[in-house]
């Protein structure tokens, strides 16, 4: 219920109206829809053993969706167009659900690998956005907080690199924790 409540709060709140004027709001919505909501919903998804090649494919699809929507033209379309935002948000949710379902069905170690892969690509993309020397997305994606386009982009990049990376890292470590805490077998 928490996942559906958060999704409803995000999509039915004023937040979608603010994404055109703030990449920070966009990033908060993005991380919530691609990472937090699917993580909350994943335990309700059916659990089926999944071959590793399919789990890897899901990771690559999720990465392509996330990186694709951060290309300047796709990002701008989602910021200034209702249909663009709807497609972006739906693809983030779908990719997130696939990723978390794959991580859940891949077992502790396989699931941790999927989540570590996600940590790496989210952190890298966030760093590229946040450390860019000029605004990537222009002034259209800034202004609600009185910050310039580059300042908002830097904060949004940090949110993605640190916040997004932390979500997946904690989940990966939680998957590995039971195996790491087992005592060694005596000879």
Steps between C-alpha positions, in 0.01 A plus 500: 500500500786738575629475143160576348443782749836657411430463129158663542651779705764565235274489197194668651688771691612832353848348435438417129413865439837605640725270297513749213656757732731290712736215426516444877125421508549283192779305666303447820207364295735294284672330793169437674336346193795294375644389835288549812149415373615182317704391805187533712287315244753224416412274794147478358621389156503129416828329579631287214853372447652707221798402284802723546499611133147638550594673825795662321274607213261663747789694654603623155142597412462695826831674433396589144168644623667713767783623279269549202268733691798708608602575143426872457228466233309223682541680832365823353201323342408351838540837672281707266244245379230322699515192275880506518490504880244218504713281271814578698339422836336180370830379354684581824241305699502206257879482490518528878246223552686274257831570672376439854310188391815369331711576806249322720483191279876472442578387854710680757826517305348550152262763632785681670695502172203655319467765768876570505485545121223751551703681766782539250298636210283730718804640678685554173206676333440713808867598510500588129191719545620661822858564391422629150664841451190651336124447514407192298127563503486879469302748706170316442584263783585757767347785689258370763757525778665824389806313377659517160487214252852380582440515876178298473674252271782457752256430783297262284817316396601465865153368586530237230860403574473493878130440565436265210825315555426464872153350441640220285816454708306452824265255326796304357674481837176388668477215250854391584480550878360154589777326309767720648386444857507119489781352707779322319477125489763334714744261329 
